[in-house]
């Protein structure tokens, strides 16, 4: 039911970024990549520098197999002072997962990436 409300809200003028991010996150978690990408394209044009939007973009890149591009975007988010704590936590988690999957264990366990 919440998904239906979020989808309806996403088509309304003045929708909050929180609603849009929640919708995209649900799509990403459900592996509904095309829907997440379509949703992300529209948001990205409106708020292209917003860290939460960029985080969803990085997650989509990773799901589409563009791991090196996703890694770079996660690192950029971590270097961005505008990235809030929730964005940093998820970016760190996803970056560590990428590094771990690539066998770069020491780098994945490092306390901070630059």
PyMOL commands that set and color helices and strands:
alter all, ss='L'
color gray80, all
select helices_A, chain A and resi 2-10+17-29+33-46+51-63+67-79+85-101+105-109
alter helices_A, ss='H'
color red, helices_A
deselect
rebuild
show_as cartoon
